[in-house]
Amino acid sequence: MNMLLIFFALPIATILLSAVLEKVLNCPIAVSSVFFAIYLIATFSVFNVNFLIATIIYTILAFITAMAVHLLINYNKETNNTDNCTCDRGISIEAQNNTVTCRRRIK
């Protein structure tokens, strides 16, 4: 087996695909279990049993990446939930929890 595949291509693919799959599934444990299942099937069908150690390492890498993306998404949602802006005509627009409330300021 090519060492470049083990040490470069598969980790990069794992990082990129786990970030994308985290955006879809929104669950780091599900992302890592999908990668474990795929790499386990590849271990016993394409590679030999020595690839099982790499399978465990790639699963941990997928979990760490998915957890980092999950935390970044939640942090961005929390910081963007309380946006307040004031229009020129005295109308205050408040956006919280994906709902927009317009209020007229009394002078």
PLY file of the C-alpha trace (Angstrom):
ply
format ascii 1.0
element vertex 107
property float x
property float y
property float z
element edge 106
property int vertex1
property int vertex2
end_header
0.00 0.00 0.00
1.25 3.45 -0.80
2.46 5.36 2.26
1.42 8.66 0.70
-2.16 7.40 0.68
-2.05 6.48 4.37
-0.29 9.57 5.68
-1.59 12.30 3.38
-4.60 11.55 1.18
-6.82 9.66 3.62
-6.36 12.06 6.57
-7.07 15.10 4.39
-10.13 13.38 2.91
-11.29 12.40 6.40
-10.99 15.98 7.67
-12.81 17.51 4.71
-15.59 14.93 4.49
-16.20 14.88 8.25
-16.63 18.67 8.23
-19.15 18.42 5.39
-20.94 15.47 6.97
-21.13 17.33 10.28
-22.94 20.18 8.54
-25.47 17.65 7.23
-25.91 15.35 10.24
-25.16 17.83 13.06
-23.94 15.00 15.33
-20.21 14.31 15.81
-20.78 10.78 17.11
-22.80 9.85 14.03
-20.09 11.29 11.77
-17.34 9.31 13.47
-19.40 6.10 13.43
-20.02 6.49 9.69
-16.30 6.90 9.09
-15.52 3.92 11.33
-17.94 1.74 9.39
-16.54 2.83 6.02
-12.92 2.35 7.06
-13.72 -1.00 8.73
-15.26 -2.30 5.51
-12.24 -1.00 3.58
-9.88 -2.65 6.07
-11.18 -6.15 5.53
-12.04 -5.88 1.85
-9.21 -3.84 0.32
-6.39 -3.59 2.85
-4.98 -6.01 5.42
-5.48 -6.20 9.16
-2.59 -3.78 9.77
-4.82 -1.00 8.43
-7.09 -1.51 11.48
-4.83 0.78 13.55
-5.14 3.47 10.89
-8.91 2.95 10.94
-9.05 3.78 14.64
-6.81 6.82 14.15
-8.93 8.09 11.25
-12.10 7.61 13.31
-10.63 9.69 16.14
-9.56 12.32 13.59
-13.09 12.39 12.14
-14.58 12.82 15.62
-12.21 15.66 16.53
-12.93 17.45 13.25
-16.68 16.97 13.57
-16.64 18.21 17.16
-14.64 21.31 16.18
-17.05 22.10 13.35
-20.01 21.47 15.64
-18.64 23.87 18.26
-17.89 26.52 15.62
-21.41 26.29 14.20
-22.99 26.58 17.65
-20.73 29.49 18.59
-21.70 31.35 15.40
-25.39 30.71 16.04
-25.12 32.07 19.58
-23.28 35.22 18.57
-25.61 35.98 15.64
-28.89 35.47 17.53
-29.02 38.88 19.19
-28.59 41.36 16.36
-30.23 44.74 16.96
-30.24 47.46 14.35
-32.04 50.77 14.14
-33.47 52.13 10.93
-33.50 55.79 9.93
-37.21 56.23 10.61
-37.11 55.22 14.27
-38.02 51.56 13.82
-36.00 49.13 15.90
-35.50 45.70 14.37
-34.57 42.88 16.75
-33.59 39.45 15.46
-33.64 36.63 18.00
-33.98 32.90 17.42
-34.60 33.32 13.69
-37.58 35.65 14.23
-37.61 39.33 13.40
-39.52 41.80 15.56
-40.08 45.38 14.43
-40.88 48.03 17.04
-41.49 51.73 16.59
-39.59 53.85 19.05
-41.62 56.42 20.91
-40.01 59.85 21.17
0 1
1 2
2 3
3 4
4 5
5 6
6 7
7 8
8 9
9 10
10 11
11 12
12 13
13 14
14 15
15 16
16 17
17 18
18 19
19 20
20 21
21 22
22 23
23 24
24 25
25 26
26 27
27 28
28 29
29 30
30 31
31 32
32 33
33 34
34 35
35 36
36 37
37 38
38 39
39 40
40 41
41 42
42 43
43 44
44 45
45 46
46 47
47 48
48 49
49 50
50 51
51 52
52 53
53 54
54 55
55 56
56 57
57 58
58 59
59 60
60 61
61 62
62 63
63 64
64 65
65 66
66 67
67 68
68 69
69 70
70 71
71 72
72 73
73 74
74 75
75 76
76 77
77 78
78 79
79 80
80 81
81 82
82 83
83 84
84 85
85 86
86 87
87 88
88 89
89 90
90 91
91 92
92 93
93 94
94 95
95 96
96 97
97 98
98 99
99 100
100 101
101 102
102 103
103 104
104 105
105 106
